[in-house]
């Protein structure tokens, strides 16, 4: 989130125990149509946004046995509606605006106060000339089922029939090692193992 926009609007920073209600209320207070400023970019990114809110509402994207979609459940719909309601309320750029301009660019230019993203963006945000000194992180807001977060790992694989199996194995060993983890951490690529 952008602390400077929170400060200018007199809105308290997100707390460790904030909820969807707190989040949506803050988004509304941080929205200033006269400045073209929004409280949040309610982008329709799965991993960074609605996968988390679906879990926070008690839903699932895919059934536990992997055989069917969970999108039709009331809980999953509630998780998606968190974001669509923010757009409908005017606390977020519209879907068309976020199609024309990458939602992250609204945040990077100081036109959006809150944006959910992964740790891989931390270095780019900190180094950004417009917002770098004002960026901070906060826990995701809790829904009906608490503060859930959907995470995943990064894997490296090779085709068993590759003509370069020895090289692929050597790369996989490097990519799984301490030096690669340090590179990933220092560059903000992913959360290292």
N, C-alpha and C positions, 0 to 999 in steps of 0.2 A: 504494500500500500504506500501511497505518497503522503508522508507526514505533513508536508507543506500545505497540501490541500485540506487535510484534516484540521490543521491549525487555523488556516484562514477561515474555515467554516465553523470553528468552535466545536468540532466533533471529537469526542474521546477516541483514542486509538483502540483498535480491537483488543479484547482481553482474552485470556486463556479459556474463559467460560462463556464466550459470546454464542448467541443462538442465531437461527435464521431470522427471527424477529429483529434482533439487534442489527444484524447484517443489512436487512432490507430497510430498516429505519435509518441507519447510517447512510446507505446509498441514496435515499431520498434527500436527506439533509445536505449531502455533498454535491447534489445536482444543482447546477445554476445555468438554466437555459440562456440567459443573457450573455454568459461567457462561453457558451458552447461546451460546458463542462458537465460530466456525468459522474455519478457515484461509483459506477462499476461498468465494466464491459462484460455483458452477459453473453459471451461468445458460446457457440454451440460446439465447443471442443469436448470430446468425450472424456479423455483421461483427466484433463485439468478441471473440468466443470461437472457435467452431469453424471459421469460415472460415480463421482464422490457423493453428489447429492442424492442419487438413487439409493446408494448404500445408507446414507444418513436418514433416509425416509423409511428404511427397512426393506427396500426392494433389491432386485438383482438384475444385471444386464443379461446374463445367461444363467439358466438353471444350474444348480449344483452338480447335476449329473451330465451337464453339457449337451442336453438333447433338445432344449427349446429356449426361445427368447423370453426374457423376463419383462420386456418393455410394455406389455399389455396390463400389467398389474396396477392397482391403484397406487401402490407405494412407488413404483417406478415413475408413473405419471406425475406424482407429487414432486419427485426429485427433479424432473424435467421442468415442471411448471414453476419451480423456484426461479429459474432463469427466464422463462418466457414472461412471467409476471413482472419481473424487473424491467423488461423491454416495454411491456404494455403500460407500466406506470411512468415511463419516461426517465427512469433512473439509469438507463443504459442506452447507448446508441441503438438504433433500430437494426434489424437484420440486414436491411439494404445498406445502411451506413457501414456495417461490419463486413459486408460483401465488397463494398467499394474501397474500404480502408481496413487493413488488417487490424483486428481488435487490439493487439499488442501495441500497435503504433499510437493508438489513442493514449495508452498508458505512458509510453515512452515520451510523448510530446506534452505530458502534463494535462491532458484533457480528460483523463479518467483517474479517479482516486484509488480504485481497487481493481486488481487484476489477478486472477488465480493462474499460476504457472508452476512449473517444476523447478527444482534446484538448479537445473542446467542453465537457467536464465539469470541467476544471481550475479554473476560477474558482469554480464552485459548491462544489467540494470545499474549496478554500482558504478560502472565506468561511463554511463550515459551523461553527457554534459548537461542536459536539461533537468534530469531528476536524480542523478546519482547520489547527491548528498541528502536526499529526502526519502529514499526508499528504505522500507523496513518489511519484515515478514511477521505473519501472525498465524495462529492455528486456524484451520477451517472452522466456520461456524457449525454448531451442532444442530442437527435436525431431530426428528422424533426419536430416532434410534441412536442419538449421540453423535460424536465427532468421528465419522468414518472417513478413511482415505483409501483410495484404490491405488496401489503401487505395483510396479512390475520391475523386472530386472532386464538387463541387457545380456544377450547371449551371443556367442560366436560359434558358428558351426561350419562344417565342411562336408561336402558331398563325399561319401565313402568311395565313390567311383572316380574321384578326381585324379587327374594325372599328376597332381602336385600335393599329394597327401602328406608327405613329409614336411613340406613348407607350411601347409595349413596347420598341421599339428604344432609346429614350432611357433606359429603366430598365436594359436589358441593358448599355448603355455605362457607366452609373453603377455597376452591380453588378460590372462587370469592372475598375473603376478603383481607383486608390490610396486614395481616401477610403473606399470600401466595404471594401477589404482592411483598413484600419486599424480600422474599426468591428467587423469580424469578429474581428480579433485581440484587441481590447480587451474584447469581450464574451464571448470564448471560443466563439463560435458554430461556427466551422469553422476549419480551417487555411487561411489566406488564400493566394492564389496568389503 
